[in-house]
Amino acid sequence: MIRTALTLVSVGLLFGCDNGTTQPAQPDMDYAANAQRWITEEFTPSTLSPTEQTAEMTWFTAAAAPYRGMTINVVSETLTTHEYESETLARAFYEITGIKVNHDLIQEGDVIEKLQTQMQSGENVYDAYVNDSDLIGTHSRYGYVIALSDFMEGEGKAVTSPTLDLDDFIGISFTTGPDGKIYQLPDQQFANLYWFRHDWFSDPAIQAQFEARYGYPLGVPVNWSAYEDIAEFFTDHVQQIDGQKIYGHMDYGKKDPSLGWRFTDAWLSMAGAGDSGIPNGLPVDEWGIRVEGCRPAGSSVSRGGAANGPAAVYALQKYIDWLKRYAPPQAGGMTFSEAGPVPAQGQIAQQIFWYTTFTADMIKEGLAVVNTDGTPKWRMAPSPHGPYWSEGMKLGYQDTGAWTLLESTPLPRRQAAWLYAQFVTAKTVSLKKTLVGLTPIRDSDIRSQAMTEMAPRLGGLVEFYRSPARVAWTPTGTNVPDYPKLAQLWWANVANAVSGESTAQAAMDSLAEQQDKVLERLQRHGVQGACGPQLNEPRDPQYWLAQPGSPKAKLAQEKPQGMTVAYDLLIKSWQAE
């Protein structure tokens, strides 16, 4: 999920804090009247009729009766969707159910820290967490997290909504473990896509100049060769538009944890480092980790992994080259959150890896990238792929921030928190929440008339989520057995290559070795059960490189002919499928 560094916000400031003690509910609370008021004044539009909304809210009121007067504590990172939950939906939930919610908003890293503290200590820090589905491999192995599939049929059956409709959640496969059980409930979702200045790409003079130089039309790049050509073209040949210096690429390179996310979120998968298979490649995933069955077997090529294979090294080298040659000079010293707003300033022609969560901030009136009628000058489209990629592979990253319940939370508090998690994702409220935060979770919301009407202002977001292409964008998968421990290795090693302290090959060799050491420790301690690591013995890397699939041998030609597609044709092809 988006990694921002904002300060703590708590609905507890609105409600007051009772330190988790149960207090009598207000005796004069008219839950039915409150529900009707919220339906009429706030929860519109909705994919449900007002009658259906009333029925759904009536169920929540009745199911919450045993927990009335309780105060629960939940936490998520700070982004627009969660601000809406914290500031608006928590109050609605209280007025409809009688359960108070302190919904804290903190930095993503702090969310993970709190989660780890609770898992390791058994102390109930929070009653529920919204955290990345990237942790699915962790959650499904350690035994600290409630398997929701079991909970909904057992201790949570009485508090599981009959209108939950799990099949309607577009990210439910991302929150499903290797055992087939659901461990998390999707709450918000966004993808990394290709972003570009549609107005510049549509300019006849610019189009003619590009085709004369490169021999093919300017358009949405299908492969990294075309992306590189376009980056070079705008940076070195167009140089200025309307008297302003422009750049053909945007990224960031500061030695910071967010540098690791750039890679674990899909940089290697876009290059083609992993194996085919959706949602994640098997046996080798986009982190370069091989599994045998469900047991991680290694990330080094010598163990059958691909973290230091030719495709991974190629990906890192391109990352460095493009950052230094085609991005603004200050980009190398930026973090994720610092670089995110830059395309909206009007100097960037394209970005290969742009998070759709920035959409809400990219459509504001008065921006350099917004027309006077409110329509965007930019568009989003599928990301281009590298030369090691093949059809059937994951193509990009799609984050699902999802509700997670822990075994250490006392059962009544867990049940009350589960009610809140379902409430903020219920069909009564989910469409309105989607329109506010633009992080859709339900297929029914995506296909609603309200989203159709909003689509022209969103630059392709609705078209992408309605297209068959969206399934190729997925989070970190189940091959990663301990996300917190392994993720921290990436940014330090990548940074060494970006700074020039090491080569791309040396950086990925170091990363692969360090990952294998973590996997080895997990294997030695035996804390992850039947799906814990069982490493392959090292052997000559050439053995693995000669096998079909990943890891893949170095290509003789890593820059094939550039390929593009006209954006309008792309949109029409999506709509036709």
C-alpha positions in Angstrom: 0.0 0.0 0.0 1.1 3.6 -0.4 3.9 4.5 1.9 3.4 7.9 3.4 4.8 9.5 6.4 2.0 11.4 8.0 1.2 11.9 11.6 -1.2 9.9 13.8 -4.8 10.6 13.5 -7.4 8.9 15.7 -11.1 8.9 15.8 -10.5 8.4 19.5 -10.0 12.2 19.5 -13.6 12.5 18.4 -15.1 9.9 20.6 -12.8 10.1 23.6 -10.8 7.0 24.7 -11.9 4.6 27.4 -8.8 2.4 27.2 -10.8 -0.4 25.8 -13.2 -0.8 28.7 -16.8 -1.5 28.0 -19.2 1.4 28.7 -23.0 1.4 28.6 -24.3 2.4 25.2 -26.4 5.5 25.0 -29.9 4.5 26.2 -31.6 6.8 23.8 -29.7 5.7 20.7 -32.1 5.1 17.8 -30.1 2.8 15.7 -32.7 2.4 12.9 -33.2 6.1 12.5 -29.4 6.6 12.5 -29.0 4.0 9.8 -31.6 5.7 7.6 -29.9 9.1 8.1 -26.5 7.7 7.1 -28.0 5.9 4.1 -29.8 9.1 2.9 -27.1 11.6 3.6 -23.8 9.8 3.1 -24.1 6.3 1.7 -25.1 7.3 -1.8 -24.6 6.3 -4.5 -24.6 2.6 -3.7 -24.9 -0.6 -5.8 -27.7 -1.6 -3.4 -31.2 -0.1 -3.4 -32.2 1.9 -0.3 -34.3 -1.0 0.8 -31.4 -3.4 0.5 -29.1 -0.9 2.3 -31.6 -0.7 5.2 -31.7 -4.5 5.4 -27.9 -4.7 5.5 -27.6 -2.0 8.2 -30.4 -3.7 10.2 -28.3 -6.8 10.3 -25.3 -4.9 11.6 -27.4 -3.3 14.3 -28.7 -6.7 15.5 -25.4 -8.6 15.2 -23.6 -5.9 17.3 -26.1 -6.0 20.2 -23.8 -8.2 22.4 -20.9 -5.8 22.0 -22.7 -2.5 22.5 -20.8 -0.1 24.7 -17.5 -1.7 23.7 -14.6 0.4 22.4 -12.3 -1.3 19.9 -9.0 -0.2 18.5 -7.9 -0.7 14.9 -5.1 0.7 12.8 -4.2 1.4 9.2 -1.7 3.5 7.3 -2.6 7.1 6.3 -4.2 7.4 2.9 -7.4 9.0 1.7 -9.5 5.8 1.9 -8.5 5.2 5.5 -9.0 8.8 6.4 -12.6 8.5 5.2 -13.0 5.3 7.4 -11.4 6.9 10.4 -13.2 10.3 10.2 -16.6 9.2 8.8 -17.3 5.5 8.8 -16.1 4.9 12.3 -18.7 7.4 13.5 -21.4 5.9 11.3 -20.6 2.4 12.7 -20.9 3.7 16.3 -24.3 5.4 15.6 -25.6 2.3 13.8 -24.2 -0.4 16.2 -23.3 1.2 19.5 -19.6 0.0 19.2 -17.1 2.8 19.4 -13.9 2.6 17.2 -10.6 4.3 17.7 -9.3 4.0 14.1 -5.6 5.1 14.2 -3.7 6.3 11.1 0.0 5.9 11.2 2.9 5.3 8.8 3.0 1.9 7.0 6.2 0.9 8.7 4.7 1.6 12.1 1.7 -0.6 11.2 4.0 -3.5 10.6 6.0 -2.8 13.7 2.8 -2.8 15.9 1.7 -6.0 14.1 5.0 -7.7 14.8 5.0 -6.6 18.4 1.6 -8.1 19.0 2.5 -11.3 17.2 5.8 -11.8 19.2 4.5 -10.6 22.6 0.9 -11.9 22.5 -0.1 -8.5 23.9 -3.3 -7.1 22.3 -2.0 -3.8 20.9 -4.9 -3.5 18.3 -8.0 -5.5 17.7 -7.6 -5.5 13.9 -5.0 -4.3 11.4 -5.2 -3.1 7.8 -1.9 -4.3 6.4 -0.6 -5.3 3.0 -1.6 -8.6 1.5 2.1 -8.8 0.7 2.3 -10.5 4.1 0.1 -13.4 3.1 3.1 -15.8 3.0 4.0 -14.6 6.5 0.5 -14.8 7.9 -0.3 -18.2 6.5 2.8 -19.8 8.0 3.4 -18.5 11.5 0.0 -19.2 13.0 -0.5 -15.8 14.6 -3.2 -14.7 12.2 -6.8 -15.9 12.2 -7.8 -17.9 9.1 -10.9 -16.0 8.2 -12.3 -19.0 6.3 -12.4 -20.9 9.6 -13.5 -18.0 11.7 -16.5 -17.3 9.5 -17.7 -20.8 9.9 -16.8 -21.1 13.6 -16.3 -18.4 16.3 -17.2 -15.6 13.9 -20.2 -17.2 12.2 -22.8 -15.1 14.2 -21.0 -11.9 13.3 -20.4 -12.7 9.6 -22.7 -10.7 7.3 -25.0 -12.7 4.9 -24.3 -10.0 2.3 -20.5 -10.1 2.6 -20.2 -11.6 -0.9 -16.6 -12.6 -0.9 -16.7 -13.4 -4.7 -17.3 -9.7 -5.3 -13.9 -8.7 -3.9 -11.4 -8.3 -6.8 -8.4 -9.0 -4.5 -9.6 -12.1 -2.6 -7.1 -14.4 -4.4 -4.3 -12.1 -3.0 -5.4 -12.8 0.6 -5.6 -16.6 0.1 -2.8 -18.7 1.5 -1.2 -21.8 0.0 -3.6 -23.9 2.0 -6.6 -22.3 0.1 -7.8 -20.4 3.2 -8.6 -16.7 3.3 -6.5 -14.9 5.9 -7.4 -11.2 5.2 -10.4 -9.2 4.0 -9.6 -6.6 1.2 -10.3 -3.0 2.3 -8.6 -0.9 -0.4 -6.7 -1.7 -3.6 -4.6 0.0 -6.3 -2.1 -0.9 -9.0 1.1 0.4 -10.4 0.6 1.3 -14.1 2.2 3.2 -16.9 1.4 6.9 -16.8 2.0 9.3 -19.7 1.1 12.8 -21.1 -1.6 12.0 -23.6 -1.7 15.5 -24.8 2.0 15.4 -25.8 1.8 11.9 -27.3 -1.2 13.1 -29.4 0.6 16.2 -30.8 1.1 15.6 -34.6 4.5 17.4 -34.7 5.8 15.4 -31.8 4.5 12.2 -33.3 6.2 12.9 -36.6 9.5 13.7 -35.0 9.5 10.5 -33.0 8.6 8.2 -35.9 11.2 9.9 -38.1 13.9 9.2 -35.5 12.9 5.7 -34.3 11.0 4.2 -37.2 7.8 3.3 -35.4 4.8 5.3 -34.0 4.8 7.1 -30.7 2.3 5.5 -28.4 1.9 3.4 -25.2 5.1 1.3 -25.0 4.5 -2.4 -25.1 8.1 -3.3 -24.1 11.0 -1.7 -22.3 12.8 -1.0 -25.5 10.0 1.4 -26.5 9.9 3.0 -23.0 13.6 3.7 -23.2 13.3 5.2 -26.7 10.5 7.5 -25.5 12.5 8.5 -22.4 15.5 9.4 -24.6 13.3 11.2 -27.1 11.6 13.6 -24.7 14.7 14.2 -22.5 17.4 14.6 -25.2 15.5 15.6 -28.4 12.3 17.4 -27.4 13.9 18.9 -24.3 11.4 21.7 -23.9 7.6 22.2 -24.2 6.1 25.7 -23.8 9.5 26.9 -22.7 9.8 24.4 -19.8 12.5 21.7 -19.5 10.9 18.3 -19.7 12.0 14.7 -18.8 11.1 11.4 -20.4 11.2 9.4 -17.1 10.5 9.8 -13.4 11.6 7.6 -10.5 13.5 8.0 -7.2 16.8 6.7 -5.8 17.4 7.8 -2.2 18.7 5.2 0.2 15.5 4.6 2.0 13.1 1.7 2.7 10.9 2.9 -0.1 13.7 2.1 -2.6 13.2 -1.6 -1.8 9.4 -1.4 -2.4 10.2 -0.3 -6.0 11.7 -3.7 -6.6 9.6 -6.0 -4.5 6.5 -4.4 -5.8 7.1 -5.6 -9.4 10.2 -4.2 -11.0 11.6 -7.7 -11.4 8.3 -9.1 -12.6 7.9 -6.5 -15.2 11.4 -7.3 -16.5 10.4 -11.0 -16.6 12.5 -12.5 -13.8 9.9 -15.0 -12.5 7.9 -17.8 -13.9 4.5 -17.8 -15.5 1.4 -18.1 -13.4 -1.3 -15.8 -11.9 -1.4 -14.3 -9.3 2.3 -15.1 -8.9 4.8 -17.2 -10.8 5.5 -20.8 -9.8 7.9 -22.3 -8.8 9.9 -19.0 -9.0 8.1 -15.7 -8.0 8.9 -12.0 -8.7 11.2 -11.9 -5.7 13.3 -14.6 -7.3 12.3 -17.1 -4.6 11.7 -20.7 -5.6 9.3 -22.9 -3.8 9.0 -26.7 -3.9 5.4 -27.5 -3.1 4.8 -24.7 -0.6 8.3 -24.7 0.9 10.7 -21.9 -0.1 13.8 -23.5 -1.5 16.2 -20.6 -2.2 16.6 -17.3 -3.9 20.1 -17.6 -5.3 20.5 -19.1 -8.8 22.7 -21.8 -7.3 19.6 -23.0 -5.3 17.2 -22.6 -8.3 16.1 -19.0 -7.5 16.4 -15.9 -9.6 17.1 -13.0 -7.4 20.7 -12.7 -8.8 19.9 -14.1 -12.3 20.4 -12.3 -15.6 16.9 -10.9 -15.7 17.1 -9.4 -12.2 20.5 -7.9 -12.9 19.2 -6.5 -16.2 16.2 -4.9 -14.3 18.4 -3.2 -11.8 20.8 -1.9 -14.4 17.9 -0.4 -16.4 16.5 1.2 -13.2 19.9 2.9 -12.6 20.5 3.9 -16.2 17.0 5.5 -16.7 17.1 7.3 -13.3 20.4 8.9 -14.2 19.9 9.6 -17.8 16.2 10.6 -18.2 14.8 11.7 -14.9 15.1 15.1 -13.3 18.5 15.5 -11.5 16.8 15.7 -8.1 15.0 12.4 -8.5 18.1 10.4 -7.4 17.8 12.0 -3.9 14.0 11.5 -3.5 11.9 8.9 -1.7 8.7 7.4 -2.8 6.5 10.0 -1.1 8.7 12.9 -2.4 8.7 11.6 -6.0 5.0 10.8 -6.1 3.7 14.4 -6.7 6.3 15.3 -9.3 4.4 14.2 -12.5 1.5 16.5 -11.5 3.8 19.5 -11.9 3.9 19.1 -15.6 7.5 18.3 -16.6 7.3 14.5 -16.9 6.4 12.8 -20.2 5.9 9.3 -18.8 6.5 7.0 -15.8 6.8 3.3 -16.1 5.7 2.5 -12.6 3.1 4.9 -11.3 0.7 4.1 -8.4 -3.0 4.6 -9.2 -3.5 5.8 -5.6 -2.1 9.1 -6.8 -5.1 9.5 -9.0 -7.1 11.6 -6.5 -4.2 14.0 -6.3 -3.7 14.1 -10.1 -7.2 15.3 -11.0 -7.3 18.5 -8.8 -8.5 21.7 -10.4 -5.6 24.1 -11.4 -2.9 21.4 -11.8 -0.6 21.7 -14.8 -1.8 18.2 -15.9 -5.6 19.0 -15.8 -7.6 20.7 -18.5 -9.9 23.7 -17.7 -12.9 21.4 -18.1 -11.6 19.0 -15.4 -10.5 16.2 -17.7 -6.9 15.0 -17.4 -4.1 15.7 -19.9 -2.6 12.4 -18.9 -3.6 8.7 -19.1 -2.8 5.4 -17.4 -2.2 2.2 -19.3 -0.7 -1.3 -18.8 3.0 -1.2 -17.9 5.5 -2.3 -20.6 7.4 -5.5 -20.1 11.1 -6.4 -20.3 12.7 -8.9 -22.7 12.6 -11.8 -20.2 8.9 -11.5 -19.8 6.5 -13.9 -21.6 2.8 -14.3 -21.9 1.1 -15.7 -18.8 3.5 -14.0 -16.3 2.6 -11.4 -13.7 3.1 -8.0 -15.3 2.8 -5.5 -12.4 2.0 -4.8 -8.8 -1.5 -4.4 -7.3 -1.7 -3.7 -3.6 -4.5 -4.9 -1.4 -4.6 -3.4 2.0 -6.6 -5.9 4.0 -8.2 -6.5 7.4 -6.2 -8.9 9.6 -7.3 -10.5 12.9 -4.8 -12.0 15.4 -5.1 -15.0 17.7 -3.9 -12.9 20.6 -7.0 -10.6 20.4 -9.7 -11.7 23.0 -12.6 -13.3 21.2 -15.3 -10.7 21.9 -13.0 -7.9 20.7 -12.1 -9.9 17.7 -15.7 -10.4 16.9 -16.5 -6.7 17.3 -13.6 -5.7 15.1 -14.7 -8.2 12.4 -18.1 -6.4 12.4 -16.3 -3.1 11.8 -14.1 -4.6 9.0 -17.2 -5.8 7.2 -19.0 -2.6 7.8 -16.4 -0.4 6.0 -16.3 -2.9 3.1 -20.1 -3.5 2.9 -22.0 -2.9 -0.3 -24.0 -0.2 1.5 -20.9 2.0 1.9 -18.2 0.6 -0.5 -19.1 2.5 -3.6 -19.1 5.9 -1.8 -15.8 4.9 -0.2 -14.4 4.1 -3.7 -15.5 7.4 -5.1 -13.7 9.2 -2.2 -10.5 7.3 -2.2 -10.4 5.7 -5.7 -9.1 2.4 -4.3 -11.8 0.0 -5.5 -12.3 -3.4 -3.9 -15.6 -4.7 -5.3 -16.3 -5.7 -8.9 -19.9 -4.4 -8.5 -18.6 -1.0 -7.6 -16.2 -0.9 -10.5 -19.1 -1.7 -12.9 -21.5 0.8 -11.4 -23.1 3.7 -13.2 -21.4 6.1 -10.8 -18.0 4.9 -11.9 -19.0 5.1 -15.6 -19.9 8.7 -15.0 -16.6 9.5 -13.2 -14.4 7.6 -15.7 -13.6 10.6 -18.1 -11.9 12.4 -15.2 -9.8 9.4 -14.1 -7.5 8.9 -17.0 -8.2 5.2 -17.6 -8.5 3.9 -14.0 -12.1 2.6 -14.6 -11.2 1.1 -18.0 -8.2 -0.7 -16.4 -10.2 -2.2 -13.6 -13.0 -3.3 -15.9 -10.5 -4.9 -18.3 -9.3 -8.5 -18.4 -5.7 -7.1 -18.0 -6.1 -6.3 -14.3 -5.5 -10.0 -13.2 -1.9 -9.7 -14.3 -1.2 -7.1 -11.6 -0.8 -8.7 -8.2 0.9 -8.2 -4.8 3.8 -10.1 -3.3 2.7 -13.8 -3.2 3.0 -16.8 -0.9 6.6 -17.7 -1.8 7.8 -15.0 0.7 7.7 -16.6 4.1 8.6 -13.6 6.2 8.0 -10.3 4.5 9.2 -8.0 7.2 12.6 -9.8 7.6 13.2 -10.1 3.8 11.9 -6.8 2.6 14.4 -4.8 4.6 17.3 -6.5 2.6 16.2 -5.1 -0.7 16.6 -1.4 -0.3 20.1 -1.5 1.2 21.4 -3.7 -1.6 19.6 -1.7 -4.4 20.9 1.5 -2.9 24.5 0.3 -3.1 24.1 -0.2 -6.9 22.3 3.1 -7.4 25.1 5.0 -5.6 27.8 3.2 -7.5 29.2 1.5 -4.5 28.6 -1.9 -6.2 27.7 -3.2 -9.6 24.2 -4.4 -10.4 25.5 -8.0 -10.4 27.2 -7.6 -7.1 24.2 -6.0 -5.5 21.9 -8.8 -6.5 24.4 -11.4 -5.6 24.5 -9.9 -2.1 20.7 -9.7 -1.9 20.3 -13.3 -2.9 22.9 -14.5 -0.4 21.3 -12.5 2.4 17.8 -13.8 1.6 19.0 -17.4 1.6 20.6 -16.8 5.0 17.2 -15.7 6.4 15.5 -18.7 4.8 18.1 -20.9 6.3 17.5 -19.5 9.8 13.8 -20.0 9.4 14.4 -23.6 8.3 16.7 -24.2 11.3 14.2 -22.9 13.8 11.3 -24.9 12.3 8.7 -22.3 13.3 6.7 -22.3 10.1 5.4 -25.8 9.9 4.8 -27.8 6.8 5.2 -24.8 4.5 8.4 -23.5 6.1 11.7 -23.1 4.1 13.6 -26.2 3.0 16.5 -25.0 1.0 18.0 -26.7 -2.0 21.7 -27.5 -1.8 23.8 -25.1 -3.9 25.0 -26.4 -7.2 26.5 -25.0 -10.4 24.3 -22.1 -11.5 24.5 -23.3 -15.1 22.5 -26.3 -14.1 19.5 -24.1 -13.2 20.0 -21.6 -16.0 19.8 -24.5 -18.5 16.4 -25.6 -17.1 13.1 -24.4 -18.6 11.5 -21.3 -17.0 13.1 -19.2 -14.2 16.0 -18.6 -13.6 16.6 -17.6 -17.2 19.9 -17.5 -19.0 21.2 -14.2 -20.3 19.7 -13.1 -23.6 22.1 -12.2 -26.4 19.8 -9.3 -27.3 18.3 -7.5 -24.3 16.9 -4.6 -26.4 14.6 -5.9 -29.1 12.7 -3.6 -31.5 10.6 -1.1 -29.7 6.8 -1.7 -29.8 3.9 0.7 -29.1 0.1 0.7 -29.3 -2.2 3.6 -29.8 -4.0 4.4 -26.5 -7.4 4.7 -28.1 -7.0 1.3 -29.7 -5.9 -0.2 -26.4 -9.0 1.2 -24.7 -11.3 -0.2 -27.4 -9.7 -3.6 -27.2 -10.3 -3.7 -23.4 -14.0 -2.7 -23.9 -14.4 -5.4 -26.6 -13.3 -8.3 -24.4 
